[in-house]
Amino acid sequence: MKAAIIGAGLGGLLAGAKLSKAGYEVEIFERLPFIGGRFANLEYKGFKLSTGALHMIPHGSRGPLAQMLNETGAGVKIIDSSPMAVIRKENGETISFHDFRKELSVTKRVKLGTILAYSLKFKPKSDISFKDWILKYFDDDFLLKLADSFCGWALSLRAKDVPAREMLEIINNMYLYKGSGVPLGGCGAVTGALFEVIKSNNGKIHTDICVDKIIIDKEKACGVSAGGTTIDADIVISDIGHLETSRMYVCRDDAYLEGINKARPSRGIKICLSSDEPLIGHSGVFFTPYAERINGINEVTNADPNLAPPGKHLIMSHQTVLSDDLNQEINLGLLDLKKLFPGKKYEVLLVQSYSNGWPVNRASSGSDIGSRTPVQNLYVVGDGAKGKGGIEVEGVALGVRNVMKKIGV
């Protein structure tokens, strides 16, 4: 059996590693000159920055991505964060993420504890947003700001843009898998290890080659056309999202196309800082609910000092984009950092934005339509087809797992 995979991002590499280990002949086609997509390392001034995601795995060594890496034999060490996360209060004090309930009244605390313990039982059937769901049960300003901070850091969305049912799935997974972690060597160590698995199982990865067509015969995918060559395959997996995938063949399924058009991409900005001293002091997430734009920050060198030159720290902030004025959004983020770390000396290494054809997610959490397509043996993985309740790369792993189950691997 042969699988042709379009795109060598995290989703495509996970699928390729899993299939190659199961005995499939795997061939991957990547239009860029490097593998990893938005989960690769970017060398800059001796720092290991990242092309997209922070050097962070939301559920650490126990989550879906870590499990799939272990299953494929990809040797990646994930250093779990301790603490998992802290919250910066309005007065500048920090509290453990697990202590946020102490900021609520006793009545709200009891109600929240009950709801979180039985989160899926409270999952609404309607399309109510997470913000409106909070207002319905609590009407608490601190919870709303914390929800925006968490959703901005984890999903590049505001609470009003996330369906409550999806957010409760995420909360359930947080209880199930626990805390965050940093992969030793950063994002590139993960995708590099998957590349080695594929290569060791005789898989092929082509870079600088675009797939221009998915070949369909009698409503079944049977190969791709890439670089002027036709490659026959029993299964085709796309890591470029439903919209771009649908443009590679003649799709006549109106309901499917309508679902694709409803899926909204998410946008974000990442700011990378260098400092001679720790700004946070741990490798967990630093949530900033009272900042103007910054949603969360990670100081990854507390887990892996080799991500920076000797004696330096690498700090990475993330924020969702709230307007179409990208320069203003960046400036507000930079101003936030000055306010968050007053009197601290740091250097801005790089500012990266993710939108349009290079978004944070091709389909935002709660808006994607899953991995199936109208064509038999054609599947979509990656940030456009995440599993339910999956935060960023954890969602990518859950989506790949869903496809593997459908294939029977």
C-alpha positions in Angstrom: 0.0 0.0 0.0 1.3 3.5 -0.9 0.4 6.8 0.6 1.1 10.2 -1.0 1.2 13.1 1.4 0.8 16.7 0.5 2.8 18.9 2.9 5.6 18.2 5.3 4.2 20.1 8.2 3.7 18.5 11.6 0.4 16.8 10.5 1.9 15.4 7.3 5.1 14.2 9.1 3.1 12.5 11.9 0.9 10.7 9.3 3.9 9.7 7.3 5.8 8.4 10.3 2.8 6.4 11.5 2.1 4.9 8.1 5.7 4.1 7.2 6.1 2.3 10.5 3.0 0.3 9.7 4.6 -0.8 6.4 3.1 1.7 4.0 5.2 3.1 1.2 5.2 6.8 1.9 6.1 9.7 -0.3 5.7 13.3 0.9 5.8 16.5 -1.2 6.6 19.9 0.3 6.5 23.1 -1.6 8.9 24.9 0.7 12.7 24.2 0.8 12.5 22.9 4.4 10.3 20.5 6.3 8.3 21.2 9.4 6.1 24.1 8.2 5.1 26.1 11.2 6.8 23.7 13.6 10.4 24.0 12.6 13.4 25.8 14.1 14.7 29.1 12.8 18.3 29.9 13.5 18.9 33.6 14.3 21.8 35.3 16.1 22.6 32.0 17.8 19.0 31.5 19.0 16.7 28.7 17.9 13.5 30.6 17.2 10.6 28.9 15.6 8.9 29.3 12.2 5.4 29.3 13.8 4.4 27.7 17.1 6.2 28.5 20.3 8.6 25.8 21.5 5.8 24.4 23.6 3.7 21.2 23.7 0.5 22.2 25.5 -0.1 18.8 27.2 3.6 17.9 27.8 4.9 14.4 28.0 1.5 12.9 28.6 -0.5 14.4 25.8 -1.7 13.2 22.3 1.4 14.5 20.5 3.8 12.9 23.0 1.9 9.6 22.7 2.1 9.6 18.9 5.8 10.4 19.0 6.3 7.4 21.2 4.2 5.2 19.0 6.2 6.1 15.9 9.5 5.7 17.7 10.5 9.4 17.3 13.0 10.0 20.0 12.0 13.4 21.5 12.5 14.3 25.1 9.7 16.6 26.5 10.5 18.5 29.6 7.3 19.0 31.6 6.8 22.5 32.9 6.7 23.2 36.6 4.6 25.2 37.3 2.3 24.4 34.3 1.2 28.0 34.2 0.9 31.2 36.3 -1.5 34.1 36.0 -0.4 37.8 36.3 -3.1 39.7 38.3 -4.1 43.3 37.7 -1.9 44.4 40.6 1.2 42.7 39.1 1.2 39.8 41.5 1.3 36.2 40.1 -0.7 33.2 41.2 -0.6 29.6 40.1 -3.0 28.8 37.3 -4.6 26.2 39.5 -5.4 28.9 42.2 -7.5 31.1 39.9 -10.6 30.0 41.7 -9.5 31.8 44.8 -10.1 35.1 43.0 -13.8 34.2 42.9 -16.6 34.4 45.5 -17.3 31.2 47.4 -20.6 30.7 45.5 -18.9 31.0 42.1 -16.0 28.8 43.3 -18.4 26.0 44.2 -20.3 26.3 41.0 -17.2 26.4 38.8 -15.7 23.4 40.6 -18.9 21.4 39.8 -19.0 22.5 36.2 -15.3 21.8 35.6 -15.5 18.4 37.2 -18.4 17.5 34.9 -17.4 19.7 32.0 -18.7 17.5 29.2 -22.1 17.1 30.9 -22.5 20.9 30.8 -21.6 21.0 27.1 -24.2 23.0 25.3 -25.9 21.7 22.1 -26.2 25.3 20.7 -23.5 27.4 19.1 -23.2 29.7 22.2 -19.8 31.2 22.5 -17.5 30.5 25.5 -17.8 34.2 26.5 -21.6 34.0 26.5 -21.5 30.7 28.4 -19.4 32.3 31.1 -21.8 35.3 31.3 -24.7 32.8 31.6 -23.2 30.9 34.6 -20.9 33.5 36.3 -20.9 37.0 34.9 -17.4 37.5 36.3 -14.9 40.0 34.8 -11.8 38.1 36.0 -13.1 34.9 34.5 -13.8 36.7 31.2 -10.3 38.2 31.0 -8.7 34.9 31.9 -10.8 33.1 29.2 -9.6 35.7 26.6 -6.0 35.3 27.8 -6.2 31.5 27.6 -8.0 31.4 24.3 -5.6 34.0 22.8 -2.5 32.0 23.8 -3.9 28.5 23.0 -6.2 29.1 20.1 -5.4 32.6 18.7 -9.0 33.6 19.4 -11.1 35.5 21.9 -13.5 33.7 24.1 -16.4 35.2 22.1 -15.0 33.4 19.0 -14.8 29.9 20.5 -17.9 27.7 20.8 -18.4 26.8 24.4 -18.8 23.1 23.5 -15.3 23.1 22.0 -13.8 24.9 24.9 -15.3 22.4 27.4 -13.7 19.6 25.3 -10.4 21.5 25.7 -11.0 21.8 29.5 -11.7 18.1 29.7 -8.4 17.3 27.9 -6.6 19.6 30.3 -7.8 17.5 33.2 -7.0 14.3 31.3 -3.5 15.1 30.1 -2.3 17.7 32.7 0.3 20.3 32.0 2.5 21.7 29.4 6.1 21.0 28.3 9.0 22.0 26.1 10.6 19.6 23.6 14.3 19.4 24.0 15.7 21.0 20.9 12.5 23.0 20.2 10.0 22.5 17.5 12.6 21.4 15.0 13.6 18.4 17.2 10.1 17.1 16.9 9.7 17.4 13.1 13.4 16.3 12.6 12.8 13.1 14.6 9.7 12.3 12.5 11.7 12.8 9.4 14.2 10.3 10.6 11.5 7.7 11.3 10.1 8.1 7.8 13.6 7.9 6.3 14.5 4.8 8.3 11.3 3.1 7.0 12.3 3.9 3.4 9.9 6.8 3.0 10.7 9.7 0.7 10.3 13.4 1.4 10.7 15.9 -1.5 11.1 19.6 -0.8 10.7 22.4 -3.3 8.0 20.4 -5.2 4.4 21.5 -5.5 1.5 19.1 -5.9 -0.7 20.7 -8.6 -3.4 18.1 -8.8 -5.0 15.2 -6.9 -5.9 12.5 -9.3 -9.5 11.2 -8.8 -10.9 8.1 -10.5 -14.6 7.1 -9.9 -14.8 9.3 -6.7 -11.6 7.7 -5.3 -8.2 9.4 -4.9 -5.6 7.3 -6.7 -2.5 9.6 -6.7 -1.1 13.1 -7.2 0.6 15.1 -9.9 3.7 16.9 -8.7 6.5 18.5 -10.6 5.1 17.2 -13.9 5.2 13.6 -12.7 2.2 11.4 -11.8 2.6 9.4 -8.6 0.1 6.6 -8.1 -1.1 6.0 -4.5 -3.7 4.0 -2.6 -4.3 6.9 -0.1 -3.8 10.6 -0.4 -3.4 12.7 2.8 -3.3 16.5 2.6 -1.7 18.7 5.3 -2.6 22.0 3.6 -6.2 22.4 4.8 -9.6 21.6 3.2 -9.8 24.8 1.1 -6.5 24.3 -0.7 -7.0 20.6 -1.0 -10.4 21.1 -2.7 -8.7 23.3 -5.3 -6.6 20.4 -6.4 -9.5 18.4 -7.8 -13.0 19.1 -9.2 -15.2 19.1 -6.1 -19.0 19.0 -6.8 -20.1 18.5 -3.2 -21.9 21.8 -2.3 -22.4 20.9 1.3 -18.7 20.1 1.8 -17.7 23.4 0.0 -20.1 25.3 2.2 -18.6 23.8 5.3 -15.1 24.8 4.1 -16.2 28.4 3.5 -17.6 28.6 7.1 -14.3 27.5 8.6 -12.5 30.6 9.8 -8.6 30.9 10.0 -7.1 32.3 13.2 -4.5 35.0 13.2 -1.7 35.7 15.7 1.5 37.6 16.4 4.6 36.2 18.1 7.4 38.4 19.6 10.7 36.9 20.5 12.9 38.5 23.1 16.5 38.0 24.3 17.5 38.9 27.9 20.6 38.3 30.1 18.4 37.5 33.1 15.2 35.5 33.4 12.0 37.6 32.9 9.6 34.9 34.1 11.8 32.4 35.9 10.1 29.1 34.9 9.2 27.3 31.7 5.4 27.3 32.2 2.9 29.6 30.6 2.7 33.2 31.9 -0.9 34.3 31.3 -1.5 38.0 31.1 -5.3 38.6 31.3 -4.9 42.3 32.0 -2.5 43.2 29.2 -3.8 45.2 26.2 -2.8 42.6 23.6 -0.3 39.9 24.9 -2.2 36.8 25.9 0.6 34.5 27.1 4.4 34.2 27.3 6.9 31.4 27.6 10.5 31.5 28.7 11.6 28.3 27.0 15.3 28.5 28.0 14.4 27.6 31.6 13.6 24.1 30.2 16.3 24.0 27.4 19.1 26.5 27.7 20.5 25.4 24.4 17.7 27.2 22.6 19.8 30.4 23.2 23.5 31.3 23.2 25.3 30.8 26.6 24.1 33.2 29.2 21.0 34.3 27.3 17.3 33.6 27.7 14.7 33.2 25.0 11.2 34.6 25.7 8.3 34.2 23.3 5.0 36.0 23.6 1.8 35.3 21.6 -1.2 37.4 21.0 -4.3 37.0 18.8 -4.9 39.7 16.2 -7.9 41.9 17.0 -7.9 44.3 14.1 -6.8 44.6 10.5 -4.1 47.1 11.4 -1.1 44.8 11.9 1.4 47.5 12.7 -0.8 48.8 15.5 -1.4 45.3 16.8 2.4 44.7 17.0 3.0 48.1 18.6 0.4 47.4 21.3 2.1 44.0 22.0 5.5 45.7 22.3 4.0 48.3 24.7 2.5 45.4 26.7 5.9 43.9 27.2 7.3 47.1 28.5 4.5 47.3 31.0 4.8 43.6 32.0 8.6 43.8 32.6 9.3 47.4 33.8 12.9 48.2 34.3 14.0 44.9 32.7 16.5 44.9 29.9 15.8 42.8 26.8 16.2 42.9 23.1 13.5 42.3 20.6 14.9 39.6 18.3 12.0 39.1 15.9 8.4 39.9 15.4 6.4 37.3 13.3 2.8 37.6 12.2 0.5 34.7 11.1 -2.5 35.4 8.8 -3.9 35.0 5.3 -2.0 32.2 3.6 0.2 31.6 6.6 -2.3 31.7 9.5 -2.0 30.2 13.0 -4.7 27.7 12.1 -6.3 27.3 8.7 -9.5 26.5 10.5 -10.0 27.9 14.0 -10.9 25.7 16.9 -14.5 24.7 16.7 -14.9 25.7 13.0 -13.1 22.9 11.2 -15.0 20.1 9.6 -12.9 17.1 10.5 -10.6 15.0 8.3 -13.0 13.4 5.9 -13.6 14.7 2.3 -16.2 13.7 -0.3 -13.6 11.6 -2.1 -12.8 8.1 -0.9 -9.2 7.6 0.3 -8.6 11.4 0.5 -8.1 12.8 4.0 -7.0 16.1 5.5 -4.8 16.5 8.5 -3.0 19.4 10.2 -4.3 22.7 11.6 -7.3 22.6 9.3 -8.6 19.3 10.7 -7.9 19.1 14.4 -9.4 16.6 16.8 -12.0 17.8 19.3 -10.6 19.6 22.3 -7.2 19.8 20.7 -5.0 22.8 21.5 -2.8 23.7 18.5 -0.3 20.8 17.9 -2.2 18.5 20.3 -5.2 19.0 18.0 -3.0 18.2 15.0 -2.0 14.9 16.7 -5.6 14.1 17.6 -6.7 14.8 14.0 -3.9 12.5 12.6 -5.0 9.8 15.1 -8.6 10.0 13.8 -7.3 9.5 10.2 -5.2 6.6 11.2 -8.2 4.9 12.8 -10.2 5.4 9.6 -7.4 3.9 7.5 -7.1 1.0 10.0 -3.5 1.8 11.2 
